[in-house]
């Protein structure tokens, strides 16, 4: 199924919730809508589903105009942040409901198959209220998969789960989507989730579609500072700089030998991902001396906030490290891992893939 949105926008009163945008999620693949809260993800998804009508523009399915066609007349499966199940029906009956509506013959067998995929087969005779939040969301996902709709919309389905459950379900969803035929649109605020799900990513910010393409391409070659910040967690370090004979000069920092386009503006912004900074020097690195302002452990990584002459930088270091507050520290960076943006925030230079 080919879903296409052409020149759609959405206004509510005097407010513009979605600016003019066009997007066509790739059939049979996962498209991630990535952006912060109130970026426009849910508004866009509601238009895709038929829950809302755009103020302007056209929505089509396989070339047929469905703008304004209500959701009940479309074949769409949806999963929300909340654990939405039929409370008076058992888990088995929840999963079976779309199968029965479609008139499938081996309903019980299909229910068991889906329940096994989502590891809830032992709960089939229970009511949803007797399950944990993660188990209830698995039921909602199983029911959505049972519908076998050509379009599946998932609006931050893991946001209300704890960290461990989110990690677990992300891995399982990646496998489920990889083997399915549906076009999947998945909204999230988390860059790591977009990278894990792969496929394609549309970056939204303040109701604008900033960039859409293969996930790896958008991550490695963000078209602007806005995209780079949205697709980095923690946000990309941004350092003021200017064009110089050697390439790029950091204001109050070292020169970087980076070839620039001939038309580059004099004022530049240097972008450095937190994972590109390290404490062990490698050949070709430049050094940035500073003092530790904060060190925090997240999972298996340590995030170190460092005050330097070029501004505060955040380094993402693999493993657990112990840094005293105020302690001197030197961060190292290879110029090949630097992004350069022009005065208007547009990408000029991106690191070559595979360079470290």
Secondary structure as a PSIPRED ss2 file (coil, helix, strand):
# PSIPRED VFORMAT (PSIPRED V4.0)

   1 X C   1.000  0.000  0.000
   2 X C   1.000  0.000  0.000
   3 X E   0.000  0.000  1.000
   4 X E   0.000  0.000  1.000
   5 X E   0.000  0.000  1.000
   6 X E   0.000  0.000  1.000
   7 X E   0.000  0.000  1.000
   8 X E   0.000  0.000  1.000
   9 X E   0.000  0.000  1.000
  10 X E   0.000  0.000  1.000
  11 X E   0.000  0.000  1.000
  12 X E   0.000  0.000  1.000
  13 X C   1.000  0.000  0.000
  14 X C   1.000  0.000  0.000
  15 X E   0.000  0.000  1.000
  16 X E   0.000  0.000  1.000
  17 X E   0.000  0.000  1.000
  18 X E   0.000  0.000  1.000
  19 X E   0.000  0.000  1.000
  20 X E   0.000  0.000  1.000
  21 X E   0.000  0.000  1.000
  22 X E   0.000  0.000  1.000
  23 X E   0.000  0.000  1.000
  24 X C   1.000  0.000  0.000
  25 X C   1.000  0.000  0.000
  26 X C   1.000  0.000  0.000
  27 X C   1.000  0.000  0.000
  28 X C   1.000  0.000  0.000
  29 X C   1.000  0.000  0.000
  30 X E   0.000  0.000  1.000
  31 X E   0.000  0.000  1.000
  32 X E   0.000  0.000  1.000
  33 X E   0.000  0.000  1.000
  34 X E   0.000  0.000  1.000
  35 X C   1.000  0.000  0.000
  36 X C   1.000  0.000  0.000
  37 X C   1.000  0.000  0.000
  38 X C   1.000  0.000  0.000
  39 X C   1.000  0.000  0.000
  40 X C   1.000  0.000  0.000
  41 X H   0.000  1.000  0.000
  42 X H   0.000  1.000  0.000
  43 X H   0.000  1.000  0.000
  44 X H   0.000  1.000  0.000
  45 X H   0.000  1.000  0.000
  46 X H   0.000  1.000  0.000
  47 X H   0.000  1.000  0.000
  48 X H   0.000  1.000  0.000
  49 X H   0.000  1.000  0.000
  50 X C   1.000  0.000  0.000
  51 X C   1.000  0.000  0.000
  52 X C   1.000  0.000  0.000
  53 X C   1.000  0.000  0.000
  54 X C   1.000  0.000  0.000
  55 X C   1.000  0.000  0.000
  56 X E   0.000  0.000  1.000
  57 X E   0.000  0.000  1.000
  58 X E   0.000  0.000  1.000
  59 X E   0.000  0.000  1.000
  60 X E   0.000  0.000  1.000
  61 X E   0.000  0.000  1.000
  62 X C   1.000  0.000  0.000
  63 X C   1.000  0.000  0.000
  64 X E   0.000  0.000  1.000
  65 X E   0.000  0.000  1.000
  66 X C   1.000  0.000  0.000
  67 X C   1.000  0.000  0.000
  68 X C   1.000  0.000  0.000
  69 X C   1.000  0.000  0.000
  70 X C   1.000  0.000  0.000
  71 X H   0.000  1.000  0.000
  72 X H   0.000  1.000  0.000
  73 X H   0.000  1.000  0.000
  74 X C   1.000  0.000  0.000
  75 X C   1.000  0.000  0.000
  76 X E   0.000  0.000  1.000
  77 X E   0.000  0.000  1.000
  78 X E   0.000  0.000  1.000
  79 X E   0.000  0.000  1.000
  80 X C   1.000  0.000  0.000
  81 X C   1.000  0.000  0.000
  82 X C   1.000  0.000  0.000
  83 X C   1.000  0.000  0.000
  84 X C   1.000  0.000  0.000
  85 X C   1.000  0.000  0.000
  86 X C   1.000  0.000  0.000
  87 X C   1.000  0.000  0.000
  88 X C   1.000  0.000  0.000
  89 X C   1.000  0.000  0.000
  90 X E   0.000  0.000  1.000
  91 X H   0.000  1.000  0.000
  92 X H   0.000  1.000  0.000
  93 X H   0.000  1.000  0.000
  94 X H   0.000  1.000  0.000
  95 X H   0.000  1.000  0.000
  96 X H   0.000  1.000  0.000
  97 X H   0.000  1.000  0.000
  98 X H   0.000  1.000  0.000
  99 X H   0.000  1.000  0.000
 100 X H   0.000  1.000  0.000
 101 X H   0.000  1.000  0.000
 102 X H   0.000  1.000  0.000
 103 X C   1.000  0.000  0.000
 104 X C   1.000  0.000  0.000
 105 X C   1.000  0.000  0.000
 106 X C   1.000  0.000  0.000
 107 X H   0.000  1.000  0.000
 108 X H   0.000  1.000  0.000
 109 X H   0.000  1.000  0.000
 110 X H   0.000  1.000  0.000
 111 X H   0.000  1.000  0.000
 112 X H   0.000  1.000  0.000
 113 X H   0.000  1.000  0.000
 114 X H   0.000  1.000  0.000
 115 X H   0.000  1.000  0.000
 116 X H   0.000  1.000  0.000
 117 X H   0.000  1.000  0.000
 118 X C   1.000  0.000  0.000
 119 X C   1.000  0.000  0.000
 120 X C   1.000  0.000  0.000
 121 X H   0.000  1.000  0.000
 122 X H   0.000  1.000  0.000
 123 X H   0.000  1.000  0.000
 124 X C   1.000  0.000  0.000
 125 X C   1.000  0.000  0.000
 126 X C   1.000  0.000  0.000
 127 X E   0.000  0.000  1.000
 128 X H   0.000  1.000  0.000
 129 X H   0.000  1.000  0.000
 130 X H   0.000  1.000  0.000
 131 X C   1.000  0.000  0.000
 132 X C   1.000  0.000  0.000
 133 X H   0.000  1.000  0.000
 134 X H   0.000  1.000  0.000
 135 X H   0.000  1.000  0.000
 136 X H   0.000  1.000  0.000
 137 X H   0.000  1.000  0.000
 138 X H   0.000  1.000  0.000
 139 X H   0.000  1.000  0.000
 140 X H   0.000  1.000  0.000
 141 X H   0.000  1.000  0.000
 142 X H   0.000  1.000  0.000
 143 X H   0.000  1.000  0.000
 144 X H   0.000  1.000  0.000
 145 X H   0.000  1.000  0.000
 146 X H   0.000  1.000  0.000
 147 X H   0.000  1.000  0.000
 148 X C   1.000  0.000  0.000
 149 X C   1.000  0.000  0.000
 150 X C   1.000  0.000  0.000
 151 X E   0.000  0.000  1.000
 152 X E   0.000  0.000  1.000
 153 X E   0.000  0.000  1.000
 154 X E   0.000  0.000  1.000
 155 X E   0.000  0.000  1.000
 156 X C   1.000  0.000  0.000
 157 X C   1.000  0.000  0.000
 158 X C   1.000  0.000  0.000
 159 X C   1.000  0.000  0.000
 160 X C   1.000  0.000  0.000
 161 X C   1.000  0.000  0.000
 162 X C   1.000  0.000  0.000
 163 X H   0.000  1.000  0.000
 164 X H   0.000  1.000  0.000
 165 X H   0.000  1.000  0.000
 166 X H   0.000  1.000  0.000
 167 X H   0.000  1.000  0.000
 168 X H   0.000  1.000  0.000
 169 X H   0.000  1.000  0.000
 170 X H   0.000  1.000  0.000
 171 X H   0.000  1.000  0.000
 172 X H   0.000  1.000  0.000
 173 X H   0.000  1.000  0.000
 174 X H   0.000  1.000  0.000
 175 X H   0.000  1.000  0.000
 176 X H   0.000  1.000  0.000
 177 X H   0.000  1.000  0.000
 178 X H   0.000  1.000  0.000
 179 X C   1.000  0.000  0.000
 180 X C   1.000  0.000  0.000
 181 X C   1.000  0.000  0.000
 182 X C   1.000  0.000  0.000
 183 X E   0.000  0.000  1.000
 184 X E   0.000  0.000  1.000
 185 X E   0.000  0.000  1.000
 186 X E   0.000  0.000  1.000
 187 X E   0.000  0.000  1.000
 188 X E   0.000  0.000  1.000
 189 X C   1.000  0.000  0.000
 190 X C   1.000  0.000  0.000
 191 X H   0.000  1.000  0.000
 192 X H   0.000  1.000  0.000
 193 X H   0.000  1.000  0.000
 194 X H   0.000  1.000  0.000
 195 X H   0.000  1.000  0.000
 196 X H   0.000  1.000  0.000
 197 X H   0.000  1.000  0.000
 198 X C   1.000  0.000  0.000
 199 X C   1.000  0.000  0.000
 200 X E   0.000  0.000  1.000
 201 X E   0.000  0.000  1.000
 202 X E   0.000  0.000  1.000
 203 X E   0.000  0.000  1.000
 204 X E   0.000  0.000  1.000
 205 X E   0.000  0.000  1.000
 206 X C   1.000  0.000  0.000
 207 X C   1.000  0.000  0.000
 208 X E   0.000  0.000  1.000
 209 X E   0.000  0.000  1.000
 210 X E   0.000  0.000  1.000
 211 X E   0.000  0.000  1.000
 212 X E   0.000  0.000  1.000
 213 X E   0.000  0.000  1.000
 214 X E   0.000  0.000  1.000
 215 X H   0.000  1.000  0.000
 216 X H   0.000  1.000  0.000
 217 X H   0.000  1.000  0.000
 218 X H   0.000  1.000  0.000
 219 X H   0.000  1.000  0.000
 220 X H   0.000  1.000  0.000
 221 X C   1.000  0.000  0.000
 222 X C   1.000  0.000  0.000
 223 X C   1.000  0.000  0.000
 224 X E   0.000  0.000  1.000
 225 X H   0.000  1.000  0.000
 226 X H   0.000  1.000  0.000
 227 X H   0.000  1.000  0.000
 228 X H   0.000  1.000  0.000
 229 X H   0.000  1.000  0.000
 230 X H   0.000  1.000  0.000
 231 X C   1.000  0.000  0.000
 232 X C   1.000  0.000  0.000
 233 X C   1.000  0.000  0.000
 234 X C   1.000  0.000  0.000
 235 X C   1.000  0.000  0.000
 236 X C   1.000  0.000  0.000
 237 X E   0.000  0.000  1.000
 238 X E   0.000  0.000  1.000
 239 X E   0.000  0.000  1.000
 240 X E   0.000  0.000  1.000
 241 X E   0.000  0.000  1.000
 242 X E   0.000  0.000  1.000
 243 X E   0.000  0.000  1.000
 244 X E   0.000  0.000  1.000
 245 X C   1.000  0.000  0.000
 246 X C   1.000  0.000  0.000
 247 X E   0.000  0.000  1.000
 248 X E   0.000  0.000  1.000
 249 X E   0.000  0.000  1.000
 250 X E   0.000  0.000  1.000
 251 X C   1.000  0.000  0.000
 252 X C   1.000  0.000  0.000
 253 X C   1.000  0.000  0.000
 254 X C   1.000  0.000  0.000
 255 X E   0.000  0.000  1.000
 256 X E   0.000  0.000  1.000
 257 X C   1.000  0.000  0.000
 258 X C   1.000  0.000  0.000
 259 X C   1.000  0.000  0.000
 260 X C   1.000  0.000  0.000
 261 X C   1.000  0.000  0.000
 262 X C   1.000  0.000  0.000
 263 X C   1.000  0.000  0.000
 264 X C   1.000  0.000  0.000
 265 X C   1.000  0.000  0.000
 266 X C   1.000  0.000  0.000
 267 X E   0.000  0.000  1.000
 268 X E   0.000  0.000  1.000
 269 X E   0.000  0.000  1.000
 270 X E   0.000  0.000  1.000
 271 X E   0.000  0.000  1.000
 272 X E   0.000  0.000  1.000
 273 X C   1.000  0.000  0.000
 274 X H   0.000  1.000  0.000
 275 X H   0.000  1.000  0.000
 276 X H   0.000  1.000  0.000
 277 X C   1.000  0.000  0.000
 278 X E   0.000  0.000  1.000
 279 X C   1.000  0.000  0.000
 280 X C   1.000  0.000  0.000
 281 X C   1.000  0.000  0.000
 282 X C   1.000  0.000  0.000
 283 X C   1.000  0.000  0.000
 284 X C   1.000  0.000  0.000
 285 X E   0.000  0.000  1.000
 286 X E   0.000  0.000  1.000
 287 X E   0.000  0.000  1.000
 288 X E   0.000  0.000  1.000
 289 X E   0.000  0.000  1.000
 290 X E   0.000  0.000  1.000
 291 X E   0.000  0.000  1.000
 292 X E   0.000  0.000  1.000
 293 X E   0.000  0.000  1.000
 294 X E   0.000  0.000  1.000
 295 X E   0.000  0.000  1.000
 296 X E   0.000  0.000  1.000
 297 X E   0.000  0.000  1.000
 298 X E   0.000  0.000  1.000
 299 X C   1.000  0.000  0.000
 300 X C   1.000  0.000  0.000
 301 X E   0.000  0.000  1.000
 302 X E   0.000  0.000  1.000
 303 X E   0.000  0.000  1.000
 304 X E   0.000  0.000  1.000
 305 X E   0.000  0.000  1.000
 306 X E   0.000  0.000  1.000
 307 X E   0.000  0.000  1.000
 308 X E   0.000  0.000  1.000
 309 X C   1.000  0.000  0.000
 310 X C   1.000  0.000  0.000
 311 X E   0.000  0.000  1.000
 312 X E   0.000  0.000  1.000
 313 X E   0.000  0.000  1.000
 314 X E   0.000  0.000  1.000
 315 X E   0.000  0.000  1.000
 316 X E   0.000  0.000  1.000
 317 X E   0.000  0.000  1.000
 318 X E   0.000  0.000  1.000
 319 X C   1.000  0.000  0.000
 320 X C   1.000  0.000  0.000
 321 X C   1.000  0.000  0.000
 322 X C   1.000  0.000  0.000
 323 X C   1.000  0.000  0.000
 324 X C   1.000  0.000  0.000
 325 X C   1.000  0.000  0.000
 326 X C   1.000  0.000  0.000
 327 X C   1.000  0.000  0.000
 328 X E   0.000  0.000  1.000
 329 X E   0.000  0.000  1.000
 330 X E   0.000  0.000  1.000
 331 X E   0.000  0.000  1.000
 332 X E   0.000  0.000  1.000
 333 X E   0.000  0.000  1.000
 334 X E   0.000  0.000  1.000
 335 X H   0.000  1.000  0.000
 336 X H   0.000  1.000  0.000
 337 X H   0.000  1.000  0.000
 338 X C   1.000  0.000  0.000
 339 X E   0.000  0.000  1.000
 340 X E   0.000  0.000  1.000
 341 X E   0.000  0.000  1.000
 342 X C   1.000  0.000  0.000
 343 X C   1.000  0.000  0.000
 344 X C   1.000  0.000  0.000
 345 X C   1.000  0.000  0.000
 346 X E   0.000  0.000  1.000
 347 X E   0.000  0.000  1.000
 348 X E   0.000  0.000  1.000
 349 X E   0.000  0.000  1.000
 350 X C   1.000  0.000  0.000
 351 X C   1.000  0.000  0.000
 352 X C   1.000  0.000  0.000
 353 X C   1.000  0.000  0.000
 354 X C   1.000  0.000  0.000
 355 X C   1.000  0.000  0.000
 356 X C   1.000  0.000  0.000
